[in-house]
Amino acid sequence: MAKGPHAFRTISEAADELGAPQHVLRFWETKFTFISPMKRAGGRRFYRPQDIEVLRAVQTLLHSEGYTIKGVQKLHKDGGVKRILAVARGEEGPAMAESGDLDPPSGELSDEARGRLSDTLTELEAIKARLDGLLRK
């Protein structure tokens, strides 16, 4: 029997609905004060529909829009949960921050950043080759 759309969800149900591991939801609770599911005796978490909506918005900002944890925290500080939901839905642009912390990546890299990435890729390829060689022995 499936739960209704307004029913509370356990952490396993919330994790399944979001396609994220349970430990990630617990981690987000430590980083984002606005994520606070109801807790029953024994610490069992129950997520309300609005909690799931906020979790989905955080997931979108972090995994699809390129925000950092600090960026989402600043977004919340500047405009609250409503702002987070609006930005995640694409209803508003990035937060109004002078520092640029919240701007999602533009896709353009500076020459310096491109060089660092190229160097890192070269190092990783060398490490992979060494590991492949060790595994063949």
C-alpha positions in Angstrom: 0.0 0.0 0.0 1.5 3.3 -1.1 1.6 6.3 1.1 -0.4 9.4 0.1 1.3 12.6 -1.0 0.9 14.3 2.4 2.1 11.4 4.5 5.3 11.6 6.5 8.3 9.7 5.1 11.0 7.8 7.0 14.6 8.5 6.1 14.8 5.4 4.0 11.6 6.4 2.1 12.9 10.0 1.7 16.3 8.7 0.5 14.6 6.4 -2.1 12.4 9.2 -3.3 15.4 11.4 -3.9 17.7 8.7 -5.1 20.3 9.7 -2.5 21.9 7.6 0.3 20.5 8.0 3.8 23.9 9.2 5.1 23.8 12.1 2.7 20.5 13.3 4.1 21.9 13.1 7.6 25.0 15.0 6.5 22.9 17.7 5.0 21.1 18.1 8.3 24.5 19.0 9.9 25.3 21.5 7.2 21.9 23.2 6.6 20.0 24.3 9.7 16.9 24.7 7.6 16.7 20.9 7.1 15.1 19.6 10.3 12.8 16.6 10.0 10.6 15.7 12.9 12.3 13.3 15.3 10.4 10.7 17.4 11.6 8.8 20.4 14.8 7.1 19.7 15.8 9.7 17.1 13.8 8.2 14.3 13.4 10.9 11.5 10.1 11.7 9.8 10.1 14.0 6.8 7.1 16.1 6.0 6.3 16.8 2.3 7.8 20.3 2.6 11.0 18.7 4.0 11.2 16.5 0.9 10.7 19.6 -1.3 13.6 21.4 0.5 15.8 18.3 0.2 15.1 18.1 -3.5 15.9 21.8 -3.9 19.2 21.4 -2.1 20.0 18.3 -4.2 19.3 20.3 -7.4 21.5 23.2 -6.3 24.4 21.0 -5.2 24.3 18.4 -7.9 22.8 20.1 -11.0 23.4 23.8 -10.6 27.0 23.6 -9.3 26.5 25.3 -5.9 28.8 24.6 -3.0 27.6 23.9 0.5 28.7 27.4 1.5 26.8 28.8 -1.5 23.6 27.1 -0.5 24.1 28.3 3.1 24.6 31.9 1.9 21.6 31.6 -0.4 19.5 30.6 2.7 21.0 33.4 4.8 20.2 36.0 2.1 16.7 34.8 1.3 15.5 31.9 3.4 14.0 28.6 2.3 11.7 30.4 -0.2 14.8 31.7 -2.1 16.4 28.2 -2.1 13.2 26.7 -3.6 12.8 29.5 -6.2 16.4 29.3 -7.4 16.3 25.5 -7.6 13.1 25.7 -9.7 14.7 28.3 -11.9 12.2 30.9 -10.9 15.0 33.3 -9.8 18.6 33.7 -10.8 21.6 33.2 -8.4 21.6 35.1 -5.2 22.5 38.7 -5.1 26.0 38.3 -3.7 28.9 40.6 -4.4 31.4 37.8 -3.6 30.2 35.6 -6.5 30.1 32.6 -4.1 26.6 31.7 -5.3 26.9 32.1 -9.0 26.7 28.7 -10.6 29.7 27.9 -12.9 29.6 29.6 -16.2 31.4 26.8 -18.0 34.3 29.1 -18.8 37.7 28.5 -17.2 40.6 30.9 -16.9 43.8 29.9 -18.5 45.3 29.3 -15.0 42.4 27.0 -14.0 42.6 25.2 -17.3 46.4 24.6 -16.8 45.8 23.3 -13.2 43.2 20.9 -14.5 45.4 19.7 -17.3 48.3 19.1 -14.8 45.9 17.3 -12.5 44.6 15.1 -15.3 48.2 14.2 -16.3 49.0 13.2 -12.7 45.8 11.1 -12.5 46.6 9.4 -15.7 50.1 8.5 -14.5 48.7 7.2 -11.2 46.1 5.1 -13.1 48.9 3.7 -15.3 50.9 2.7 -12.2 47.9 1.1 -10.6 47.1 -0.8 -13.8 50.7 -2.1 -13.9 50.5 -3.2 -10.3 47.2 -5.0 -10.8 48.6 -6.9 -13.8 51.4 -8.5 -11.6 
